[in-house]
Each structure stands twice: as structure tokens, then as C-alpha cells.
Amino acid sequence: MARAVALNLTKAWLLVLVLAAAFGALGWLLGGLTTALLFVLCAFLGATAVYRYGDRALLGMLGARPYALAERPRLRSAVDAAASKLEVRPPAIYLIDDGFPRTFAVGRGPASSALAVSTGALGALRDEELDAVLAHELAHVRRRDVLVHSFVVLLAVTLVEASRIGGWLSRVLLYVLAPISAAFVHLLLSQKRELQADALAATATGRADDLADALARLERAAELVAFAASPATEPLYPIDPFAPEGIARMFKTHPPLEERLRRLRELGASANGRPPSSRA
């Protein structure tokens, strides 16, 4: 766990330093040392803003609104229970008024995070499955995956959306900026993070089979409901909600669902979802 946290913090700093260096180089070309230092300062100020407010930007971008306890009373208790098992501070909860089943967590880490759940997910999942998916999202919080997610997804979305300036230049910019943003995504986000979050959630809650059932149910439900969002947001969700076509193919960071289900079933076959080596 400590290694995962350290790795994610290193990745976040690496991204900030690379962007600061790129801005500095641009400033040097435009106006010499003084301009380069100004551009570097702006890059660090931007990184600070993302660190402080990136979660709110993503929540607003994806249509999440603050959750009211009277709407779904059980949701608050389920999130608190999962947070206790994953040893993180209970996150702020947001609802997405959307029939497409999805959840995602954003924030800085165990002490500051937010969890969004769509009404589609609440309707599609059994209580036990919902509990397991909530634990999966909070496993990302515990590991500080959410910190890297927030930085990387905001950068990728910004680059992709920057291409939409209109006219014939939009397609040219999209062909240039989409691969660059996808490269950042794949450089900093590996498929292992989903497998490790699955394992952590299953071990902490003993709900390996419920998580497997939930992922399979989300995959099936997603095939029945229309979904529209920037493909650069793919890393946020528990399953990949995008069809493998167009630029969405560039942003795929989830391992094959069959592999995740197989691993979870193996954990579920052991005592309380724990690996066989941890049995008494």
C-alpha cells in the first residue's frame, strides 16, 4: 500500500514538472529567461488550482450535484461503512441524474475526496453489489489513485476540448492533441490500478463475488443505456463505458473485464474474499 501511495505521488509530481518544463521552454522561445520563469510560475499556479479545485471541476463537468440525505438514506450509511473498512475519511457524496450506471471518485486522497453515483447505478445494482462498488471507488481513494486521475483526466479533457475551436482546424488539432493527451494517460495510468483496487476492496469488505457481480451487471446495463461524455474521462469509471471506436480507443486504461472477474472469483473462493495465503 505504501508503495502504491508513493508511486501515485511521484506520478503527480512528474506530471507537474513535465508541464512546467514544457511551459518554461515555450516561454524561453517567446521571450527569453524572464518569460520562461513567468510561464513556469503560471504552470505551478495552475497545478495548485487543479490540486485544490480539480475535483469540483470534474464533478461539475460530469453533471454531479450534491447528495441530499433524504433522497437515498441508505447511500450515506453504505458509503460511511465502506470508508470505515478502507480506512479513509467519509467522502462527500454527489448524485448524477443519469440512467447510465456509473460511479467515480475524485479528490486528493484519504483525507479529502468526493464520490459520485448515478441514479442508473442505484437502480441497476443490488445493495450488496452497490456496497462492493463503493468500496472499489474508495480503494482508489486509499491508494491515492484519485490524485493522479484528477490531474490526468483534467489535462486530457482540456487538450481534447481545445481542438473544438471550429472550422477545418478542429480536425487537424484533434489528430494532434488527442494522441498527446492519450500518451499522458497511458504513461501515468496502468491497468494494474484497477486490478489492485478490486483486490483491496474485496479484501477489505469480503465482497469479492459481489464486486464481480456488480462489474458484470454494470457492463450489461451499459449496453442498454445511451452514454455521452468525453472519452478522456474513461479512467474515472469502474468499467470502460465507451465503444472501442474513434478516439475513444486511445484512452482505454481498463484491463479486460474477464480478467477482473476471474481474479475476483478466485478471491471469493477463499475465506471471506482473502487470498488463500492469509487464511488462519
VEXDREN-2710 file (C-alpha; in Angstrom, 1 decimal):
% VEXDREN-2710
k/r/px/py/pz
1/MET/0.0/0.0/0.0
2/ALA/2.7/2.5/0.9
3/ARG/4.5/1.7/-2.4
4/ALA/1.3/2.5/-4.3
5/VAL/0.8/5.8/-2.5
6/ALA/4.4/6.8/-3.1
7/LEU/4.2/5.9/-6.7
8/ASN/1.0/7.9/-7.2
9/LEU/2.5/10.9/-5.5
10/THR/5.6/10.6/-7.7
11/LYS/3.4/10.4/-10.8
12/ALA/1.5/13.6/-9.9
13/TRP/4.8/15.5/-9.3
14/LEU/6.2/14.1/-12.5
15/LEU/3.3/15.4/-14.5
16/VAL/3.5/18.8/-12.9
17/LEU/7.3/19.0/-13.5
18/VAL/6.9/17.9/-17.2
19/LEU/4.3/20.5/-17.8
20/ALA/6.3/23.2/-16.0
21/ALA/9.3/22.3/-18.2
22/ALA/7.2/22.5/-21.3
23/PHE/5.8/25.9/-20.4
24/GLY/9.2/27.1/-19.5
25/ALA/10.6/26.0/-22.8
26/LEU/7.8/27.8/-24.6
27/GLY/8.4/30.9/-22.6
28/TRP/12.1/30.8/-23.4
29/LEU/11.4/30.6/-27.1
30/LEU/8.9/33.5/-26.9
31/GLY/10.8/35.9/-24.7
32/GLY/13.9/34.5/-23.0
33/LEU/14.6/33.8/-19.4
34/THR/12.1/36.2/-17.8
35/THR/9.3/34.9/-19.9
36/ALA/10.3/31.3/-19.2
37/LEU/10.2/31.9/-15.4
38/LEU/6.8/33.6/-15.7
39/PHE/5.5/30.6/-17.7
40/VAL/6.9/28.2/-15.1
41/LEU/5.2/30.1/-12.3
42/CYS/1.9/30.0/-14.2
43/ALA/2.3/26.2/-14.6
44/PHE/2.8/25.7/-10.9
45/LEU/-0.1/28.0/-10.1
46/GLY/-2.3/26.0/-12.5
47/ALA/-1.2/22.8/-10.8
48/THR/-2.0/24.2/-7.4
49/ALA/-5.5/25.1/-8.7
50/VAL/-6.0/21.6/-10.0
51/TYR/-4.9/20.2/-6.7
52/ARG/-7.3/22.3/-4.8
53/TYR/-10.3/22.5/-7.1
54/GLY/-9.8/19.8/-9.7
55/ASP/-12.3/17.5/-8.1
56/ARG/-15.0/20.2/-8.2
57/ALA/-14.2/20.9/-11.9
58/LEU/-14.6/17.2/-12.7
59/LEU/-17.8/16.8/-10.7
60/GLY/-19.3/19.9/-12.5
61/MET/-18.1/18.7/-15.9
62/LEU/-19.8/15.3/-15.4
63/GLY/-23.1/16.7/-14.1
64/ALA/-22.8/15.7/-10.5
65/ARG/-24.8/17.5/-7.8
66/PRO/-24.6/17.4/-4.0
67/TYR/-26.4/14.5/-2.5
68/ALA/-29.3/15.1/0.0
69/LEU/-29.7/12.5/2.7
70/ALA/-33.5/12.4/2.2
71/GLU/-33.1/11.2/-1.4
72/ARG/-31.3/7.9/-0.7
73/PRO/-30.9/7.4/3.1
74/ARG/-29.1/4.1/2.7
75/LEU/-26.4/5.6/0.4
76/ARG/-24.9/7.7/3.2
77/SER/-24.6/4.7/5.6
78/ALA/-23.2/2.5/2.8
79/VAL/-20.5/5.0/2.0
80/ASP/-19.6/5.5/5.6
81/ALA/-19.4/1.7/6.2
82/ALA/-17.1/1.3/3.1
83/ALA/-15.0/4.3/4.2
84/SER/-14.5/2.7/7.6
85/LYS/-13.4/-0.6/6.1
86/LEU/-11.0/1.2/3.7
87/GLU/-9.7/3.5/6.5
88/VAL/-10.4/6.7/4.7
89/ARG/-12.4/9.8/5.7
90/PRO/-16.0/9.5/4.5
91/PRO/-16.2/11.3/1.2
92/ALA/-18.6/14.0/0.1
93/ILE/-21.4/12.3/-1.9
94/TYR/-22.7/13.5/-5.3
95/LEU/-25.5/12.2/-7.4
96/ILE/-25.7/12.2/-11.2
97/ASP/-29.2/12.3/-12.6
98/ASP/-28.4/9.9/-15.4
99/GLY/-29.8/6.5/-16.3
100/PHE/-26.3/5.3/-17.3
101/PRO/-24.9/3.2/-14.5
102/ARG/-21.6/4.7/-13.3
103/THR/-19.7/5.7/-10.2
104/PHE/-16.4/7.6/-9.8
105/ALA/-14.3/9.1/-7.1
106/VAL/-12.2/12.2/-7.3
107/GLY/-10.1/14.2/-4.9
108/ARG/-6.6/14.3/-3.3
109/GLY/-6.6/11.2/-1.1
110/PRO/-7.9/9.6/2.1
111/ALA/-8.4/12.9/3.9
112/SER/-10.2/14.7/1.0
113/SER/-12.3/13.0/-1.6
114/ALA/-15.7/13.0/-3.3
115/LEU/-17.8/10.1/-4.6
116/ALA/-20.3/10.4/-7.4
117/VAL/-23.0/7.8/-8.1
118/SER/-25.5/7.9/-10.9
119/THR/-29.2/7.2/-10.4
120/GLY/-28.7/4.5/-13.0
121/ALA/-26.2/2.7/-10.9
122/LEU/-28.5/2.9/-7.8
123/GLY/-31.3/1.3/-9.9
124/ALA/-29.2/-1.3/-11.6
125/LEU/-27.2/-2.7/-8.6
126/ARG/-28.4/-4.8/-5.6
127/ASP/-27.5/-3.4/-2.2
128/GLU/-24.6/-5.8/-1.8
129/GLU/-23.3/-5.0/-5.2
130/LEU/-23.5/-1.3/-4.6
131/ASP/-21.6/-1.7/-1.4
132/ALA/-18.8/-3.5/-3.3
133/VAL/-18.6/-0.9/-6.0
134/LEU/-18.4/1.9/-3.4
135/ALA/-15.6/0.0/-1.7
136/HIS/-13.8/-0.2/-5.1
137/GLU/-14.0/3.5/-5.6
138/LEU/-12.8/4.2/-2.0
139/ALA/-9.9/1.8/-2.7
140/HIS/-8.8/4.2/-5.3
141/VAL/-9.0/6.9/-2.7
142/ARG/-7.0/4.9/-0.2
143/ARG/-4.3/4.3/-2.8
144/ARG/-4.3/8.0/-3.9
145/ASP/-5.2/6.9/-7.5
146/VAL/-7.7/9.7/-7.4
147/LEU/-5.0/12.3/-7.2
148/VAL/-3.4/11.1/-10.4
149/HIS/-6.9/10.5/-12.0
150/SER/-7.8/14.1/-11.3
151/PHE/-4.6/15.6/-12.8
152/VAL/-4.5/13.3/-15.8
153/VAL/-8.2/13.4/-16.8
154/LEU/-8.4/17.2/-16.5
155/LEU/-5.3/17.6/-18.7
156/ALA/-6.6/15.1/-21.2
157/VAL/-10.1/16.6/-21.4
158/THR/-8.6/20.1/-21.7
159/LEU/-6.4/19.1/-24.6
160/VAL/-9.2/17.2/-26.4
161/GLU/-11.7/20.1/-25.9
162/ALA/-9.1/22.6/-27.0
163/SER/-9.4/21.1/-30.5
164/ARG/-13.0/22.2/-30.8
165/ILE/-12.3/25.7/-31.9
166/GLY/-14.4/25.4/-35.1
167/GLY/-13.8/25.2/-38.8
168/TRP/-11.4/22.9/-40.6
169/LEU/-8.7/23.4/-38.0
170/SER/-10.7/21.4/-35.4
171/ARG/-10.0/18.1/-37.1
172/VAL/-6.3/18.8/-37.5
173/LEU/-5.9/19.8/-33.8
174/LEU/-7.9/16.8/-32.7
175/TYR/-5.5/14.5/-34.6
176/VAL/-2.5/16.3/-32.9
177/LEU/-3.8/16.8/-29.4
178/ALA/-5.8/13.6/-28.8
179/PRO/-2.7/11.4/-29.2
180/ILE/-0.7/13.7/-26.9
181/SER/-3.4/13.6/-24.2
182/ALA/-3.7/9.8/-24.6
183/ALA/0.0/9.4/-24.2
184/PHE/-0.1/11.2/-20.9
185/VAL/-3.0/9.0/-19.8
186/HIS/-1.2/5.7/-20.6
187/LEU/2.1/7.0/-19.2
188/LEU/0.7/7.7/-15.8
189/LEU/-2.2/5.2/-15.5
190/SER/-1.6/1.4/-15.8
191/GLN/-4.2/-1.3/-16.0
192/LYS/-2.9/-2.7/-12.7
193/ARG/-4.5/0.1/-10.7
194/GLU/-8.0/-1.4/-11.4
195/LEU/-6.9/-4.9/-10.5
196/GLN/-5.3/-3.7/-7.3
197/ALA/-8.3/-1.6/-6.4
198/ASP/-10.5/-4.6/-7.0
199/ALA/-8.3/-6.8/-4.7
200/LEU/-8.1/-4.1/-2.0
201/ALA/-11.9/-3.6/-2.0
202/ALA/-12.6/-7.3/-2.0
203/THR/-10.1/-8.0/0.8
204/ALA/-11.4/-5.1/3.0
205/THR/-15.0/-6.0/2.6
206/GLY/-15.1/-9.7/1.9
207/ARG/-17.3/-9.0/-1.0
208/ALA/-15.2/-10.3/-3.9
209/ASP/-18.2/-12.1/-5.5
210/ASP/-20.5/-9.1/-5.1
211/LEU/-17.9/-6.9/-6.8
212/ALA/-17.6/-9.3/-9.6
213/ASP/-21.4/-9.5/-10.0
214/ALA/-21.6/-5.7/-9.9
215/LEU/-19.0/-5.2/-12.6
216/ALA/-20.7/-7.7/-14.8
217/ARG/-24.1/-6.1/-14.2
218/LEU/-22.7/-2.6/-14.9
219/GLU/-21.2/-3.9/-18.2
220/ARG/-24.6/-5.4/-19.2
221/ALA/-26.6/-2.4/-18.2
222/ALA/-24.3/0.0/-20.0
223/GLU/-25.1/-1.8/-23.3
224/LEU/-28.8/-0.8/-22.8
225/VAL/-28.4/2.9/-22.0
226/ALA/-27.0/5.7/-24.1
227/PHE/-24.0/7.5/-22.8
228/ALA/-22.2/10.6/-23.9
229/ALA/-19.1/12.2/-22.3
230/SER/-15.5/13.0/-23.3
231/PRO/-13.6/9.7/-23.9
232/ALA/-10.8/11.2/-21.9
233/THR/-12.8/10.6/-18.7
234/GLU/-12.6/6.8/-19.2
235/PRO/-10.1/6.3/-16.3
236/LEU/-12.6/7.5/-13.8
237/TYR/-15.2/4.8/-14.1
238/PRO/-15.2/1.2/-12.7
239/ILE/-15.8/-0.2/-16.2
240/ASP/-15.0/1.2/-19.6
241/PRO/-18.2/2.8/-20.8
242/PHE/-17.1/3.7/-24.3
243/ALA/-17.4/1.8/-27.5
244/PRO/-14.0/0.8/-29.0
245/GLU/-14.1/3.2/-31.9
246/GLY/-12.8/6.6/-32.9
247/ILE/-10.6/8.5/-30.4
248/ALA/-12.1/6.5/-27.5
249/ARG/-9.8/3.7/-28.5
250/MET/-6.8/5.8/-27.5
251/PHE/-7.9/6.3/-23.9
252/LYS/-8.6/2.7/-22.8
253/THR/-6.9/2.1/-19.5
254/HIS/-9.1/-0.7/-18.0
255/PRO/-7.9/-4.3/-18.1
256/PRO/-10.3/-6.9/-19.8
257/LEU/-13.4/-7.4/-17.7
258/GLU/-12.9/-11.2/-18.0
259/GLU/-9.6/-11.0/-16.3
260/ARG/-11.0/-8.9/-13.4
261/LEU/-13.9/-11.2/-12.9
262/ARG/-11.6/-14.2/-12.9
263/ARG/-9.4/-12.7/-10.2
264/LEU/-12.3/-11.7/-8.1
265/ARG/-13.9/-15.1/-8.3
266/GLU/-10.7/-16.6/-7.1
267/LEU/-10.6/-14.3/-4.2
268/GLY/-14.3/-15.1/-3.5
269/ALA/-13.5/-18.7/-3.4
270/SER/-11.1/-18.1/-0.5
271/ALA/-12.2/-17.3/3.1
272/ASN/-14.1/-14.0/3.2
273/GLY/-12.5/-12.9/0.0
274/ARG/-9.0/-13.1/1.4
275/PRO/-6.2/-14.7/-0.7
276/PRO/-5.5/-18.3/0.4
277/SER/-2.1/-17.3/1.9
278/SER/-3.9/-15.1/4.5
279/ARG/-6.1/-17.9/6.0
280/ALA/-5.6/-18.8/9.6
END
